[in-house]
């Protein structure tokens, strides 16, 4: 169907009408009625179902008028054919032989309206109303299609952006390892050489202090690298989450437990990365906002669905905080889950803690393509 705004109905923009009618007289009466109402139209009359099907398929009509009973078939059969189109035009039954119950039944099938031939004067108003409804439906469908296309483009961009972020993280981690880590290790060797070749006690004290700082910097660089590019995932998701939880408990003092049903759980790399990042973000949020004393992480692959739940006993999140326009953390996790065919659920209430549950089928169409370069 091609939309036509009836307020712009002009000789250069006529309504294209397909008229299914076996009476030439009734067809001419219909044309005169429409002309008297000031409508501009092009009308084509047919009286066989085969010709109707041919024209309805090959020509874009704005409107279909149909007598109810024609030789060998009815308007209902014609509507059944035209209604299979993706966006059928308005279909109005114009007949003198259909009863009220049959007219109501026809409208329930999706036919736009019914006009009795004895009330032909009503036809222009009925046409105007039916086309307004059709135009509104066309605009709604077009908006829905554009929204779907926009969401698809946004999803593709989010996928690209997420992959780019992971590649950049891996690149930065590699540079820290190769450049900063290598330089710090070389400095530590030089300090050790100085310590072996000097007897000055005050110099030894400075060397020891510098060595301690170097060791601290090396530890910090290792933590940063693990945060940027979790190579611990090479040892499996359960081991990575256990390492993450242990580090979180050590830094924050919040007791953190990890339970699982399979310590050999295996999932695609993008799924493992999504699960790890979700746990990482949830723990970060817990340390910043939850005011909790306990965090529990449960990992399961029951029924071929990876499920990871991070629950705390903190103050919870209010509905306003959860739906705050500036709260991008949960939205980011939700989008990340969607990219690997999963979903995210958040269960929370003020004073009752927060539970973040990530679920991912283990046979998803993973679209996250972030490459994870390895390094020693």
C-alpha positions in Angstrom: 0.0 0.0 0.0 1.1 3.5 -0.8 -0.1 6.1 1.7 -2.1 9.1 0.4 -3.0 12.0 2.6 -6.6 12.8 1.7 -6.1 16.4 2.6 -3.7 16.6 -0.4 -6.2 15.0 -2.8 -5.8 17.0 -6.0 -6.1 16.2 -9.8 -2.4 15.6 -9.8 -2.6 13.4 -6.7 -5.8 11.3 -7.2 -7.0 8.4 -5.2 -6.4 5.2 -7.1 -9.4 2.9 -6.6 -10.0 -0.7 -7.7 -13.7 -1.3 -7.9 -14.9 -4.9 -7.8 -18.4 -4.6 -9.3 -20.3 -6.6 -11.9 -22.9 -3.8 -12.5 -21.9 -1.0 -14.9 -24.8 1.1 -13.6 -23.8 0.8 -10.0 -20.2 1.6 -11.0 -21.3 4.8 -12.7 -23.5 5.8 -9.7 -20.5 5.3 -7.5 -18.3 7.5 -9.7 -20.9 10.3 -9.7 -21.2 10.2 -6.0 -17.5 10.6 -5.5 -17.3 13.3 -8.1 -20.2 15.2 -6.4 -18.2 15.1 -3.1 -15.2 16.7 -4.8 -12.9 13.7 -4.7 -10.2 13.4 -7.3 -9.8 9.7 -8.3 -8.8 7.2 -10.9 -11.0 4.1 -10.8 -10.7 0.8 -12.4 -13.6 -1.7 -12.5 -13.3 -5.4 -12.6 -15.9 -8.2 -12.2 -13.8 -11.4 -12.1 -11.7 -12.7 -9.2 -8.8 -13.6 -11.5 -8.6 -10.1 -12.9 -9.0 -8.6 -9.4 -6.0 -10.8 -8.2 -3.9 -9.7 -11.2 -4.5 -6.0 -10.7 -4.3 -6.1 -6.9 -0.9 -7.8 -7.1 0.6 -5.7 -9.9 -0.8 -2.2 -9.2 -0.6 -0.1 -6.1 -4.1 1.0 -5.3 -5.0 3.4 -2.4 -8.4 1.9 -1.9 -10.6 -1.1 -2.9 -14.4 -0.9 -3.2 -16.1 -4.3 -3.6 -19.7 -5.5 -4.1 -20.5 -8.3 -1.6 -21.9 -10.8 -4.1 -20.5 -11.3 -7.5 -20.8 -14.2 -10.0 -19.0 -17.2 -8.5 -17.5 -15.5 -5.4 -17.9 -12.9 -2.7 -16.0 -9.9 -1.4 -14.8 -12.0 1.5 -12.8 -14.2 -0.9 -11.3 -11.1 -2.5 -10.4 -9.7 0.9 -8.8 -13.0 1.9 -6.5 -12.7 -1.1 -5.7 -9.0 -0.7 -5.2 -9.3 3.1 -2.1 -11.5 2.5 -0.2 -8.5 1.3 2.2 -7.0 3.8 0.2 -3.7 3.9 -3.2 -4.1 2.2 -5.1 -1.0 1.2 -8.4 0.0 2.8 -11.1 -2.4 1.7 -14.7 -1.2 1.8 -17.7 -3.4 1.0 -20.3 -1.5 -1.1 -23.3 -3.7 -1.5 -27.1 -3.8 -1.4 -27.3 -7.6 -0.6 -25.3 -8.0 2.6 -27.1 -8.1 5.9 -26.0 -6.4 9.1 -24.6 -9.6 10.8 -22.6 -10.4 7.7 -21.3 -6.8 7.5 -20.2 -7.0 11.2 -18.5 -10.4 10.5 -16.7 -8.9 7.5 -15.4 -6.0 9.6 -14.1 -8.5 12.2 -12.1 -10.1 9.5 -10.3 -6.8 8.9 -12.4 -5.2 6.2 -12.3 -1.4 6.7 -16.0 -0.6 6.5 -19.4 -1.3 4.9 -21.7 1.0 3.0 -25.2 0.0 1.7 -25.9 1.0 -1.8 -29.1 2.7 -0.7 -26.9 5.0 1.4 -24.3 5.8 -1.3 -24.1 9.4 -0.1 -22.2 8.1 3.0 -19.4 6.7 0.8 -17.1 9.8 0.5 -17.1 10.2 4.3 -16.4 6.5 4.8 -13.6 6.6 2.3 -12.1 9.6 3.9 -12.2 8.0 7.4 -10.8 4.6 6.1 -7.9 6.3 4.4 -7.1 8.4 7.4 -6.9 5.2 9.4 -4.8 3.6 6.8 -2.4 6.6 6.6 -2.0 6.5 10.4 -1.3 2.8 10.3 1.2 3.3 7.5 2.9 6.1 9.4 3.0 3.9 12.6 4.5 1.0 10.7 7.0 3.2 9.0 8.0 4.7 12.3 8.3 1.2 13.8 10.5 0.0 10.9 12.7 3.1 11.2 13.0 2.5 14.9 13.9 -1.1 14.3 16.5 -0.1 11.8 17.9 2.5 14.2 18.1 0.0 17.0 19.9 -2.4 14.7 22.4 0.3 13.7 22.9 1.2 17.3 23.4 -2.4 18.2 26.0 -2.8 15.5 27.7 0.3 16.7 27.7 -0.9 20.3 29.1 -4.2 19.1 31.9 -2.5 17.2 32.6 -0.1 20.1 32.7 -3.0 22.6 35.1 -4.9 20.4 37.2 -1.8 19.9 37.4 -1.2 23.7 38.5 -4.8 24.3 41.2 -4.5 21.6 42.4 -1.2 23.0 42.5 -2.7 26.5 44.5 -5.7 25.3 46.9 -3.3 23.4 47.4 -1.1 26.5 48.0 -4.2 28.7 50.6 -5.4 26.2 52.3 -2.1 26.3 52.4 -2.1 30.1 53.8 -5.6 30.1 56.4 -5.0 27.4 57.5 -1.4 28.0 56.7 -0.5 31.6 57.1 -3.9 33.0 60.3 -4.5 31.1 61.7 -1.2 32.2 60.8 -1.8 35.8 62.4 -5.2 35.8 65.6 -3.8 34.2 65.8 -1.1 36.9 65.3 -3.7 39.6 68.3 -5.7 38.1 70.4 -2.5 38.1 69.5 -1.9 41.7 70.5 -5.4 42.6 73.8 -4.9 40.8 74.5 -1.7 42.8 73.6 -3.5 46.1 76.2 -6.2 45.3 78.9 -3.7 44.4 78.7 -1.2 47.2 79.5 -1.4 50.9 78.1 2.0 51.9 75.3 1.4 54.4 73.4 4.6 53.5 73.5 3.7 49.8 72.1 0.2 50.7 69.2 1.8 52.5 68.3 3.9 49.5 68.7 0.8 47.2 66.4 -1.2 49.4 63.8 1.6 49.5 64.0 1.9 45.7 63.7 -1.8 45.2 60.6 -1.9 47.4 59.0 0.9 45.3 59.9 -1.0 42.1 58.3 -4.1 43.5 55.2 -2.1 44.4 55.1 -0.6 40.9 55.5 -4.1 39.3 52.6 -5.4 41.4 50.4 -2.4 40.4 51.2 -2.9 36.7 50.3 -6.6 37.0 46.9 -5.6 38.6 46.3 -3.0 35.9 47.1 -5.6 33.1 44.8 -8.1 34.7 42.0 -5.6 34.8 42.5 -4.5 31.2 43.0 -7.9 29.7 42.1 -10.8 32.1 44.6 -13.4 31.0 43.4 -15.4 34.0 40.5 -16.4 31.8 42.9 -18.8 30.0 42.6 -20.9 33.2 38.9 -21.0 32.9 35.9 -18.8 33.9 35.6 -20.3 37.4 39.3 -19.7 38.2 39.1 -16.2 36.8 36.0 -15.3 39.0 37.7 -16.9 42.0 40.8 -14.7 41.4 38.6 -11.6 40.9 36.6 -12.3 44.1 39.8 -12.9 46.2 41.3 -9.7 45.0 38.1 -7.8 45.7 37.9 -9.2 49.3 41.5 -8.3 49.9 41.1 -4.8 48.7 37.8 -4.0 50.3 37.5 -6.3 53.3 34.1 -7.4 52.2 33.7 -11.1 52.6 33.2 -12.7 49.1 32.2 -16.3 48.4 32.1 -18.1 45.1 30.0 -21.2 44.5 29.8 -23.2 41.3 28.5 -26.5 40.0 31.3 -27.3 37.6 34.9 -26.1 38.0 35.7 -27.2 34.5 32.9 -25.1 33.0 33.7 -24.3 29.4 32.1 -21.5 27.3 33.0 -19.5 24.2 35.6 -16.8 24.8 33.2 -13.9 24.1 30.8 -15.4 26.7 33.5 -15.9 29.3 34.7 -12.3 28.8 31.1 -11.0 29.2 30.6 -13.0 32.4 33.9 -11.8 33.7 33.2 -8.1 32.9 29.8 -8.4 34.4 31.2 -9.8 37.7 33.9 -7.1 37.6 31.4 -4.3 37.2 29.0 -5.7 39.8 31.8 -6.0 42.4 32.9 -2.4 41.6 29.4 -1.2 42.1 29.1 -3.2 45.4 32.2 -1.6 46.8 31.1 1.9 45.8 27.4 2.0 46.6 26.1 -1.1 48.3 27.5 -0.5 51.9 27.5 -4.3 52.2 29.4 -6.8 54.3 28.9 -9.9 52.1 28.9 -10.6 48.4 28.1 -14.0 47.0 28.8 -15.1 43.5 27.2 -18.3 42.1 28.2 -19.8 38.7 26.2 -22.5 36.9 25.9 -24.0 33.5 22.7 -26.0 34.2 20.5 -26.8 31.2 23.2 -25.5 28.9 22.7 -21.9 30.1 25.6 -20.1 31.8 24.2 -18.2 34.8 26.2 -16.0 37.0 24.6 -14.2 40.0 26.3 -11.6 42.0 24.3 -10.8 45.2 25.1 -8.5 48.1 23.5 -7.8 51.4 23.8 -4.0 51.1 21.3 -1.2 51.0 19.8 -2.0 47.6 18.9 0.3 44.8 15.8 2.5 44.6 13.7 2.5 41.4 14.7 6.1 40.7 18.4 5.1 41.0 18.0 2.0 38.9 16.3 4.0 36.1 18.4 7.1 36.4 19.2 8.5 32.9 22.8 8.8 34.0 23.1 5.2 35.3 25.0 3.7 32.4 26.6 0.8 34.3 23.5 -1.5 34.3 22.6 -0.5 30.7 26.1 -1.3 29.6 26.0 -4.7 31.2 22.6 -5.3 29.6 23.8 -4.4 26.1 27.0 -6.5 26.6 24.8 -9.5 27.5 22.6 -9.0 24.5 25.5 -9.0 22.2 26.3 -12.6 23.1 22.6 -13.7 23.0 22.0 -13.3 26.7 20.1 -11.1 29.1 20.6 -9.4 32.4 18.1 -9.3 35.4 18.5 -7.0 38.4 16.6 -7.8 41.6 16.8 -5.1 44.3 14.9 -3.2 46.9 15.9 -0.5 49.3 17.4 -2.2 52.4 17.3 -5.7 50.9 20.5 -5.9 48.9 21.0 -6.3 45.1 21.2 -9.3 42.9 22.5 -9.1 39.3 21.9 -12.2 37.3 23.5 -12.8 33.9 22.1 -15.6 31.7 23.6 -16.7 28.4 22.7 -19.8 26.4 25.9 -21.7 25.7 25.0 -22.0 22.0 24.5 -18.3 21.2 25.2 -16.4 18.1 28.0 -14.5 19.6 28.6 -11.2 17.9 31.2 -9.8 20.1 34.4 -10.1 18.1 37.0 -8.4 20.4 40.3 -10.1 19.8 42.4 -10.9 22.9 46.1 -10.9 22.0 48.1 -13.0 24.4 51.2 -12.1 26.1 53.6 -13.7 28.5 
